[in-house]
Amino acid sequence: MADHLHELQKNADRFSGFAAAYHEVRPKCPPYVRELVRRYLGRSPQVVVDLGCGTGLSTFGWCGEAKQVIGVEPNPEMMLTARQAAEKQGLQNVEFGQGFSDSTGLPDECADAAVCSQSFHWMEPAATLREVSRILKPGGVFLTVDCDWPPVVGWQAEAAYQTLFEKVRAIEEGDPDIRKTFTRYPKERHLHNIRESGRFCYVREIVFTSREQGSASRFIGLALSQGSLQAILKRKPEQIIPDLEAFERAVRAVMGENAPADFDFCYRCRIGIKE
């Protein structure tokens, strides 16, 4: 149990120190995700639980859809940012609680939908799916929603992003001090894990895009919002700063300083329907 909690806690700690910057640039809950829940549930949900809700960007879109929205987040800095953003927007039907995805403290069969938006790969899947099954009502919908990074903006900027994160991955694999700061569960296994849990009567994957607006600064900010890059900047900045500076120069050269641009976020949504 102690080892399990340690793994969860270090993943939560990975997102400390940059909540405000994260909140500024990350995408919101795509409207199509809400449409999927309505379609598979057969109605609008009454209660939605957002597991690993971060700063609330994935949570707030449900406030006009559901009677009650509950965000669960283990990182206190992220949760505080979410609460402050909800208060600023005057949202009355959303609440946030600190907790892990496998121990939410919520009542049995309380939710019509449970969502992991850009978060399931930081959760131990078997324990999380047990908890999801416990809190979902019969016929409830579980979704994992993940971006393919980077968003579509233009090949030169995208290539610069890929080059930067090739270096990030090389550092993660080669530096034990960085590697021990996280446990990542492969996104490619999400569908398999949901299906093999035996807790859902129907499972499938859906791929779609969602468009938002951005600029060079947002594109650079998206890179800086990644926990993998932040882990290196916190512990071994000398290993990545030259590459980060080269990335920033390349992006500003091809996208301009403040010119608006379409950002097409490419999503993979894995869905399970509880029996």
Beta strands, then each sheet from edge to edge (+ up, - down):
strand 1: 47-51
strand 2: 68-73
strand 3: 94-98
strand 4: 111-117
strand 5: 136-152
strand 6: 200-214
strand 7: 261-274
sheet 1: 3+ 2+ 1+ 4+ 5+ 7- 6+
end
